[in-house]
Amino acid sequence: MKKRILIIDDNEQDKKIMKRFLNKAGFQDISFAVTGEEGLDKADSEKPALVILDTILPGIDGFETCRRLRESKKLSGLRIIIITGSIDAVDAVKARKVGADDYCAKTSDFAPLLEAVAGLT
Amino acid sequence: MKKPKKRKSKNTAIKLKKLEIELKEAKNELEIQTWGLEKTNKAIKLLYKELEARNKRLRELDKLKSDFISTVSHELRTPLSIVKEGINLVMDEIPGEINEKQKKVLTASKDNIDRLTRIINNLLDISKIESGKIELNKKEFNVAGVITRTINLFKSKAREKGLELKAEYALKKINLYADTDKINQIFINLVDNAIKFTDKGVIEIFVREKKDEIECVVSDTGIGISKSDLPRVFSKFQQFGRVPGAGEKGTGLGLSIAKGLVEMHKGEIWAESELGKGTKFIFTIPKEKTRARSRSD
């Protein structure tokens, strides 16, 4: 069985498309959060294998959410992908420093995301 | 004597350790920066590819639109010319006599059919320009001749509105290597536009020979174009400042066609205007070919 994925993004359109692509790739167990805070709670209770994080979120941003996810002792072995519509080298470095496993662009086919989740079974 | 030496070496060891830690940190930082740059580079490449694909799709759609317009326009022209022939026949009273009232009705119909024909022809022109189907038939000719032709064409129309229509050129003969018909069309569209939006005063054509190009100006003393409308003056189907019912209705395509034709010649066109005072349409046509020819002569 493929593992659980948590998507933290406030863009409805993006969430729908990501869900469709991930479903197609065999991931059926997908949950959503709109804010970083909500995402942290859900991660704690649902124990996903992967968190997909948008950079810009209402409340605490994606980077801070990522840092807190990494701090949580209960979530060891969690994979975190930071995904963004506005690519920036400074942001990429920041993503790495807060403990993200990958940093990729939101393209219309979400190919980089699928590539990143490919090894996750 | 031994002790201080030992301490010294101990100090060196600490210093080395410190340096080693610093080096490790720097290496770590470098790795993170490299990772960030690699990820960014990959993402930018992907986004660029996506942009290119979208661009290609847009161009395809644009071409589809042009093809559609040209097909539809062709299909419209035939029935339209048959209707027009019918009206002409009745107005010439060939099938039988008609009264003045009937004639008036038919005249209005005929005017609108003429307008529709103009719109269709313009649409065809613009779709040809946009799809790159027009080929330039370049040869050397005298611009003054083209201007004289344009003035003759609009003489009566200008006189009807009480406007003065004149041309002024520094030289009697200004040779240009370009497509004569297309250059003529540009002048026709600009002068037609000027007459339409001018109620009194002068419409003047200037031609100046510059170093690398020929600059043509069509100026009027008409209603002018406001600053906010100026950037959209060459867009398709834009008509500004029109008083309802005033003058002949246009197609909103004349200036777009003029712009397309100027750009086909690698020239530039722009407008300068002041509300209430008048408008100047200026276009340039590069004369590289002529120069190259005279040099090899």
HADDOCK unambig.tbl for C-alpha pairs under 7 A between the chains (distance, minus, plus):
assign (segid A and resid 87 and name CA) (segid B and resid 40 and name CA) 6.39 0.50 0.50
assign (segid A and resid 87 and name CA) (segid B and resid 43 and name CA) 6.95 0.50 0.50
assign (segid A and resid 88 and name CA) (segid B and resid 40 and name CA) 6.41 0.50 0.50
assign (segid A and resid 89 and name CA) (segid B and resid 36 and name CA) 5.80 0.50 0.50
assign (segid A and resid 89 and name CA) (segid B and resid 37 and name CA) 5.68 0.50 0.50
assign (segid A and resid 89 and name CA) (segid B and resid 40 and name CA) 5.49 0.50 0.50
assign (segid A and resid 92 and name CA) (segid B and resid 36 and name CA) 4.51 0.50 0.50
assign (segid A and resid 92 and name CA) (segid B and resid 39 and name CA) 6.90 0.50 0.50
assign (segid A and resid 92 and name CA) (segid B and resid 40 and name CA) 6.64 0.50 0.50
assign (segid A and resid 93 and name CA) (segid B and resid 32 and name CA) 6.11 0.50 0.50
assign (segid A and resid 93 and name CA) (segid B and resid 33 and name CA) 5.72 0.50 0.50
assign (segid A and resid 93 and name CA) (segid B and resid 36 and name CA) 4.59 0.50 0.50
assign (segid A and resid 96 and name CA) (segid B and resid 32 and name CA) 6.52 0.50 0.50
assign (segid A and resid 103 and name CA) (segid B and resid 39 and name CA) 6.34 0.50 0.50
assign (segid A and resid 104 and name CA) (segid B and resid 39 and name CA) 6.70 0.50 0.50
assign (segid A and resid 104 and name CA) (segid B and resid 43 and name CA) 6.07 0.50 0.50
assign (segid A and resid 105 and name CA) (segid B and resid 43 and name CA) 5.30 0.50 0.50
assign (segid A and resid 107 and name CA) (segid B and resid 47 and name CA) 6.51 0.50 0.50
